Amino acid sequence: MTTRHPRLTVRPLQAEEWNTWYDSLLVAFGGTEEPPEERSLWRELTEVERSLAACEGERIVGSASALSFRVVVPGGAVLPAAGVTMVGVLPTHRRRGALTALMRRQLDDVHAAGEPLAVLTASEPPIYGRFGYGQGTRKVTVSMTRGRVRVHTPEQQGELVLRLADPAAELARCEELYARLATRRPGTLVRQPGWEKLPVLDAPGSRDGFSPLQSVVAEDPNTGELLGYARYAVKSDWNERGAAGVVRVRVVQAEQPWVYARLWEFLLDLDLTERVEAYNLPADDPLLHLVSDVRHLAPRLVDAMFVRLVDLPRALEARGWAQPVDAVLEVTDAFCPWNAGRWRLTAAPGKPASCVPTDDPADLALDVRELGSAYLGGTALSALAAAGLVRELRPGALESVSAAFRSGLEPWLPHGF
C-alpha cells in the first residue's frame, strides 16, 4: 500500500535503502555527520519494516520510523507503544505535505497493528500537536557548583562500598536494577533487546571534550549485591582560581534513598571539578529534596516525551486510576477520527476500567492532544482547563476526573530515541 500526494509517494523503506534514507534524515537535521559508532547503533535499532520513505519519483525526500516499545503507564501496567523517531523532510520539500503524509500513513499503520499509544520526543514541539500528540512527560536539568551544595543522606540501612567500574562490563547488572525500577514510574521504557546499548553509547566523536564514559557502582560489601550505580563523564578545565572541571551526569539509579544520596555525594566531591550537571532527571527527583539549597541546583523544567492515544478506549482501560471516576468525555480528534465522540469512562483503583461509546451528555470536552498530556499522570486536566484547553460541561466534574488521572510519581522518559 502507498499513500500518494501530488508528486509525492509514501511507501515502506527497503533494507538496502537504509543508508540513503538515513543520509536524508541527517540533511534534514542540518547535515552534521554522526560518529560511526552512533550510526551503526541506529542502524541496528531501526525496524526497517516499520520505516517509511517519502519519495519524489525515486528520490527519498522524507523519513519516519516506528520502534516497538513497551511503556509503563499509571498503575504499573506495561503497554505496547510505537516509538516515533527519525522523522525528517529535506529543506527543499518542507511545507508541501510530506510530513502530514508520513504522519497519516504511520498512525494508520500503528492503529492497524493494535498499538494503543504512540510516543515521541520532538525537535520542535509545536509541530506534533496538530497530529494529536500532547506533552506527557517533563524532565529537570540541574547545574550545581561544587562546595555550594550539600547532600543530606538519609539514615543508612546497611553497608555499601563504591567501586569504579567499566560501564560496559557492569551493563548486565545495571540493566537488572533498571528493570526492577522501571515499572515504578510511568513513562519509563521497558527496554527491549538491543536498547541496553544506548545508555552506554560513548562515541569519541560525540564527547565534546569530556572523558570517556565512567561508572561508579554501589555494592553491598558482604554479598556483592548491586545497590545502585551512576554513569558520568568529566571535562577538565582550569581558570585563574584553579581547577574548574565539569562533571556531566548521565544517570543515577538506586532502589534505596540512602544509596541514591550517597552516589550524589560522590559525584559532588570529585577532585579538580567545579560544577556538576545533569540533563535528564524526573520532575520530582529526590535530589531536589536531598540538597541543602535547591536554588543552587538552578533547576529548569523542559519537555520530554509526547504521547498520542491511538486506540483511545484501550489506552484508558489499560492504565490505573487514582480514585473512582464515572464521567463522559467528549473527545475531538481530527487526525484519527475513530477516537472522536463521547466516551463513558468508569474506573476505580485496583479494578478493571471501562471506556465505551455513549450518547449521554458530556461532562468534559477536550481534544485527544490534551488526553495525551494527561494520560501518564504528569499533567493535570485542571491545569489544562485553566489554559482553556479543557471545558467543564457538568459542574464539579473537572476536579474529580482530573484527580483520577494523576499518578503517584511524575512520569519520566529515561532516555531519548
C-alpha positions as CSV (number, residue, x, y, z in Angstrom):
1,M,0.0,0.0,0.0
2,T,1.2,3.5,-0.8
3,T,0.0,6.9,0.2
4,R,0.0,9.4,-2.6
5,H,0.0,13.2,-2.8
6,P,0.8,15.3,-5.9
7,R,4.3,14.3,-6.9
8,L,4.8,12.5,-3.6
9,T,4.6,8.9,-2.6
10,V,4.9,7.5,0.9
11,R,6.0,3.9,1.0
12,P,7.7,1.3,3.2
13,L,11.5,1.5,3.3
14,Q,13.6,-1.3,1.7
15,A,16.5,-2.6,3.8
16,E,19.0,-1.8,1.0
17,E,17.9,1.9,1.1
18,W,18.7,2.5,4.7
19,N,22.0,4.4,4.2
20,T,20.4,6.7,1.6
21,W,17.3,7.2,3.8
22,Y,19.4,7.9,6.9
23,D,21.6,10.4,5.0
24,S,18.4,12.3,4.0
25,L,17.5,12.4,7.7
26,L,20.9,13.9,8.6
27,V,20.5,16.5,6.0
28,A,17.0,17.4,7.3
29,F,18.6,17.9,10.7
30,G,21.3,20.2,9.4
31,G,23.7,17.9,7.7
32,T,26.1,17.2,10.6
33,E,27.7,13.7,10.3
34,E,27.3,11.3,13.1
35,P,30.2,9.3,14.5
36,P,30.3,5.8,13.0
37,E,29.5,4.2,16.4
38,E,26.3,6.1,16.6
39,R,25.3,5.5,13.0
40,S,26.0,1.7,13.5
41,L,23.8,1.5,16.6
42,W,20.9,3.3,15.0
43,R,21.1,1.0,12.0
44,E,20.9,-1.9,14.4
45,L,17.9,-0.4,16.3
46,T,16.0,0.7,13.2
47,E,13.0,-1.5,12.5
48,V,13.1,-1.3,8.7
49,E,9.8,-3.0,8.3
50,R,8.2,-0.1,10.3
51,S,10.1,2.7,8.5
52,L,8.6,4.9,5.8
53,A,10.1,6.9,3.0
54,A,8.5,9.9,1.4
55,C,9.7,10.0,-2.2
56,E,9.5,12.3,-5.2
57,G,9.9,9.9,-8.0
58,E,12.8,7.6,-6.9
59,R,14.4,10.2,-4.7
60,I,13.9,9.9,-0.9
61,V,12.9,13.3,0.5
62,G,11.4,12.4,3.9
63,S,11.6,9.8,6.5
64,A,9.7,8.4,9.6
65,S,10.2,5.3,11.6
66,A,8.4,3.5,14.5
67,L,10.0,1.4,17.2
68,S,8.3,-1.4,19.1
69,F,8.4,0.0,22.6
70,R,6.8,-1.1,25.9
71,V,5.9,1.9,28.1
72,V,4.9,1.8,31.8
73,V,1.6,3.5,32.5
74,P,0.0,4.6,35.8
75,G,-0.8,1.5,37.9
76,G,2.3,-0.4,36.7
77,A,0.9,-1.9,33.5
78,V,3.2,-2.1,30.5
79,L,1.6,-1.2,27.2
80,P,2.9,-1.6,23.6
81,A,3.6,1.7,22.0
82,A,5.0,3.0,18.8
83,G,8.2,5.0,19.4
84,V,8.1,7.6,16.6
85,T,11.5,8.6,15.5
86,M,13.8,9.5,12.6
87,V,11.2,12.0,11.3
88,G,12.6,14.5,8.8
89,V,11.9,16.2,5.5
90,L,14.5,17.7,3.2
91,P,14.6,21.5,3.3
92,T,13.6,21.7,-0.3
93,H,10.4,19.8,0.3
94,R,9.0,21.3,3.5
95,R,5.5,22.8,3.7
96,R,4.4,20.6,0.8
97,G,2.5,18.0,2.7
98,A,5.3,15.4,3.1
99,L,5.2,15.4,6.9
100,T,1.4,15.2,7.1
101,A,1.5,12.3,4.6
102,L,4.1,10.5,6.7
103,M,2.2,11.0,9.9
104,R,-1.1,9.9,8.3
105,R,0.4,6.7,7.0
106,Q,2.3,6.0,10.2
107,L,-0.7,6.4,12.6
108,D,-2.9,4.3,10.3
109,D,-0.2,1.6,10.5
110,V,0.1,1.9,14.3
111,H,-3.7,1.6,14.6
112,A,-3.8,-1.4,12.3
113,A,-1.0,-3.0,14.4
114,G,-3.1,-2.7,17.5
115,E,-0.8,-0.4,19.5
116,P,-2.8,1.9,21.8
117,L,-0.1,4.6,22.1
118,A,2.4,6.4,20.0
119,V,5.2,8.4,21.7
120,L,8.0,10.7,20.5
121,T,10.5,13.3,21.5
122,A,10.2,16.5,19.5
123,S,12.9,18.6,18.0
124,E,10.2,21.3,17.5
125,P,7.3,20.7,19.9
126,P,4.7,22.9,18.0
127,I,4.9,20.5,15.0
128,Y,3.3,17.5,16.6
129,G,0.3,19.0,18.4
130,R,-1.7,19.1,15.2
131,F,-1.2,15.3,14.9
132,G,-2.7,14.8,18.3
133,Y,0.5,14.5,20.4
134,G,0.4,16.1,23.9
135,Q,3.3,16.7,26.2
136,G,3.2,13.7,28.5
137,T,6.5,13.9,30.5
138,R,8.9,16.6,31.6
139,K,12.4,16.5,32.8
140,V,14.6,18.6,35.0
141,T,18.1,19.9,34.2
142,V,20.4,21.0,37.0
143,S,23.8,22.6,37.3
144,M,25.4,22.7,40.8
145,T,28.6,24.4,41.9
146,R,30.7,22.1,44.0
147,G,31.0,23.3,47.6
148,R,27.8,25.3,47.4
149,V,25.5,22.3,47.7
150,R,25.5,19.6,50.4
151,V,23.5,16.4,50.1
152,H,21.5,15.2,53.1
153,T,22.0,11.4,53.4
154,P,19.0,9.5,54.9
155,E,19.8,7.1,57.7
156,Q,22.0,4.3,56.3
157,Q,20.2,1.0,56.2
158,G,23.2,-1.2,55.6
159,E,26.7,-1.2,54.4
160,L,28.0,-0.2,50.9
161,V,31.2,0.3,49.1
162,L,31.7,2.4,46.0
163,R,33.8,1.0,43.1
164,L,34.8,2.5,39.8
165,A,33.8,0.1,37.0
166,D,33.8,-0.2,33.3
167,P,30.2,0.8,32.1
168,A,30.1,-2.0,29.5
169,A,31.4,-4.6,31.9
170,E,28.7,-3.7,34.5
171,L,25.9,-3.3,31.9
172,A,24.1,-6.5,32.6
173,R,23.9,-6.0,36.4
174,C,22.8,-2.3,35.9
175,E,20.1,-3.4,33.5
176,E,18.7,-5.8,36.1
177,L,18.4,-2.9,38.5
178,Y,16.9,-0.7,35.8
179,A,14.3,-3.4,35.1
180,R,13.3,-3.6,38.7
181,L,12.8,0.1,39.0
182,A,11.1,0.6,35.6
183,T,7.6,-0.3,36.5
184,R,7.5,2.0,39.4
185,R,7.4,5.2,37.3
186,P,5.0,5.9,34.4
187,G,6.6,6.9,31.2
188,T,9.6,4.6,31.7
189,L,10.6,2.4,28.8
190,V,10.9,-1.3,29.5
191,R,14.0,-1.8,27.3
192,Q,13.8,-4.4,24.6
193,P,16.9,-6.4,23.5
194,G,19.5,-4.2,21.9
195,W,18.3,-1.0,23.6
196,E,20.6,-1.6,26.6
197,K,23.4,-0.4,24.4
198,L,22.1,3.1,24.0
199,P,22.7,4.3,27.6
200,V,26.4,3.3,27.4
201,L,26.9,4.6,23.8
202,D,30.1,6.6,24.1
203,A,31.3,7.6,20.6
204,P,34.6,9.5,20.9
205,G,33.4,12.0,18.2
206,S,30.5,13.0,20.5
207,R,32.3,13.6,23.7
208,D,32.7,17.4,23.3
209,G,35.9,17.4,25.3
210,F,34.7,15.2,28.0
211,S,36.3,12.0,29.2
212,P,35.2,8.5,28.1
213,L,32.1,7.4,30.0
214,Q,32.8,6.4,33.6
215,S,30.8,4.5,36.1
216,V,30.7,4.0,39.8
217,V,28.7,1.2,41.4
218,A,27.4,0.9,44.9
219,E,27.6,-2.6,46.3
220,D,26.9,-4.5,49.5
221,P,30.5,-5.4,50.7
222,N,29.2,-8.7,52.2
223,T,27.2,-10.1,49.4
224,G,28.4,-8.1,46.3
225,E,24.8,-7.2,45.5
226,L,24.5,-4.1,43.3
227,L,22.6,-1.4,45.2
228,G,23.0,1.5,42.7
229,Y,25.1,3.0,40.0
230,A,25.9,6.3,38.3
231,R,27.4,7.0,34.9
232,Y,29.2,10.2,34.2
233,A,32.0,11.9,32.3
234,V,34.4,14.7,33.3
235,K,35.7,17.6,31.4
236,S,39.0,19.0,32.7
237,D,39.3,22.8,32.8
238,W,41.3,25.4,34.7
239,N,40.9,29.1,35.3
240,E,42.7,31.8,37.4
241,R,41.2,30.3,40.6
242,G,42.5,26.8,39.8
243,A,40.7,23.6,38.7
244,A,37.3,24.2,37.1
245,G,36.3,20.8,35.7
246,V,32.8,19.8,34.9
247,V,31.0,16.5,35.8
248,R,28.3,15.6,33.3
249,V,26.0,13.0,34.9
250,R,24.2,10.7,32.5
251,V,22.2,8.6,35.1
252,V,22.0,7.8,38.8
253,Q,19.8,4.9,39.9
254,A,19.3,3.1,43.2
255,E,16.4,1.4,45.0
256,Q,17.0,2.8,48.4
257,P,17.1,6.6,49.2
258,W,20.3,6.4,51.2
259,V,22.2,4.7,48.4
260,Y,20.9,7.3,45.9
261,A,22.1,10.1,48.1
262,R,25.5,8.5,48.6
263,L,26.0,8.3,44.8
264,W,25.2,12.1,44.5
265,E,27.6,12.8,47.3
266,F,30.3,11.0,45.4
267,L,29.6,13.0,42.2
268,L,29.7,16.3,44.1
269,D,33.0,15.5,45.6
270,L,35.2,14.6,42.6
271,D,38.6,16.3,42.7
272,L,39.6,19.0,40.3
273,T,35.9,19.8,39.4
274,E,33.8,22.9,40.0
275,R,30.4,22.1,38.6
276,V,28.1,19.1,38.3
277,E,25.5,19.0,35.5
278,A,22.6,16.6,34.8
279,Y,20.2,17.0,31.9
280,N,17.5,14.4,32.5
281,L,16.1,14.0,36.0
282,P,12.4,13.2,36.8
283,A,10.4,16.4,37.6
284,D,10.1,15.1,41.2
285,D,13.6,13.7,41.5
286,P,14.7,13.1,45.1
287,L,17.8,15.2,44.5
288,L,15.5,18.3,44.6
289,H,14.8,17.4,48.3
290,L,18.1,16.0,49.3
291,V,20.2,19.1,48.7
292,S,20.8,21.8,51.2
293,D,19.7,24.6,48.9
294,V,17.6,23.8,45.8
295,R,18.4,27.3,44.3
296,H,22.0,26.2,43.8
297,L,20.8,23.4,41.5
298,A,19.4,26.1,39.1
299,P,16.6,23.6,38.1
300,R,15.0,24.0,34.8
301,L,11.8,22.2,33.7
302,V,11.7,21.2,30.0
303,D,9.5,19.0,27.8
304,A,10.5,15.3,27.2
305,M,8.1,12.7,25.8
306,F,4.9,13.5,23.8
307,V,2.1,11.0,24.0
308,R,-0.6,10.2,21.4
309,L,-3.6,8.0,22.1
310,V,-4.1,5.8,19.0
311,D,-6.7,3.5,20.4
312,L,-8.4,5.7,23.0
313,P,-10.7,3.2,24.8
314,R,-7.9,0.5,25.0
315,A,-5.4,3.1,26.3
316,L,-7.7,4.4,29.0
317,E,-8.9,0.9,30.1
318,A,-5.3,-0.3,30.5
319,R,-4.0,2.3,33.0
320,G,-4.6,2.5,36.7
321,W,-6.7,5.2,38.4
322,A,-6.0,7.3,41.5
323,Q,-9.7,7.5,42.6
324,P,-13.1,6.4,41.3
325,V,-14.3,8.1,38.2
326,D,-17.6,7.9,36.2
327,A,-17.7,10.6,33.6
328,V,-18.4,11.2,29.9
329,L,-15.6,12.7,27.9
330,E,-16.4,14.4,24.6
331,V,-13.2,14.0,22.6
332,T,-12.3,15.6,19.3
333,D,-9.6,14.0,17.1
334,A,-9.3,15.5,13.6
335,F,-6.4,13.2,12.6
336,C,-7.6,9.9,13.9
337,P,-11.4,10.2,13.7
338,W,-12.0,6.7,15.2
339,N,-11.2,8.3,18.6
340,A,-13.7,11.1,18.3
341,G,-17.0,11.2,20.1
342,R,-18.4,10.7,23.5
343,W,-16.9,8.1,25.8
344,R,-18.1,7.0,29.2
345,L,-15.1,6.3,31.4
346,T,-15.8,4.2,34.5
347,A,-12.9,3.2,36.7
348,A,-11.7,2.8,40.3
349,P,-8.4,2.0,41.9
350,G,-7.4,-1.7,41.6
351,K,-10.4,-2.5,39.4
352,P,-10.8,-3.0,35.6
353,A,-11.8,0.2,33.9
354,S,-14.4,0.6,31.1
355,C,-14.4,3.1,28.3
356,V,-17.3,2.7,25.9
357,P,-19.1,5.0,23.4
358,T,-22.2,6.7,24.7
359,D,-24.9,9.2,23.7
360,D,-25.1,10.5,27.3
361,P,-24.4,14.3,27.9
362,A,-20.7,15.0,28.2
363,D,-19.1,16.1,31.5
364,L,-15.8,17.3,30.0
365,A,-14.9,18.3,26.4
366,L,-11.3,18.1,25.2
367,D,-9.1,17.2,22.3
368,V,-7.1,14.0,22.1
369,R,-3.9,16.1,22.5
370,E,-4.9,17.1,26.0
371,L,-5.7,13.4,26.8
372,G,-2.2,12.6,25.7
373,S,-0.8,15.2,28.0
374,A,-2.8,13.9,31.0
375,Y,-2.5,10.2,30.2
376,L,0.6,9.4,32.1
377,G,-0.5,11.4,35.1
378,G,2.0,14.2,35.0
379,T,-0.2,17.0,33.7
380,A,-3.5,17.8,35.5
381,L,-6.6,18.2,33.4
382,S,-7.5,21.1,35.8
383,A,-4.3,22.9,34.7
384,L,-5.2,22.4,31.0
385,A,-8.7,23.7,31.8
386,A,-7.1,26.8,33.3
387,A,-5.4,27.3,30.0
388,G,-8.8,27.0,28.2
389,L,-7.9,23.6,26.7
390,V,-10.4,21.5,28.6
391,R,-14.1,22.6,29.1
392,E,-16.1,21.5,32.1
393,L,-19.7,20.8,31.0
394,R,-21.0,19.5,34.3
395,P,-20.1,21.5,37.4
396,G,-17.8,19.5,39.7
397,A,-16.7,17.0,37.0
398,L,-13.3,18.6,36.3
399,E,-11.9,18.2,39.8
400,S,-12.8,14.6,40.2
401,V,-11.7,13.5,36.7
402,S,-8.5,15.4,37.0
403,A,-7.7,13.8,40.3
404,A,-8.4,10.3,38.9
405,F,-5.9,10.8,36.1
406,R,-3.0,11.7,38.4
407,S,-0.2,9.3,39.3
408,G,1.9,8.9,42.4
409,L,5.2,9.6,40.7
410,E,5.8,12.1,37.9
411,P,6.2,10.3,34.6
412,W,9.7,10.2,33.2
413,L,11.4,9.2,30.0
414,P,14.9,7.8,30.9
415,H,16.5,8.4,27.5
416,G,15.8,9.6,24.1
417,F,15.2,7.6,21.0
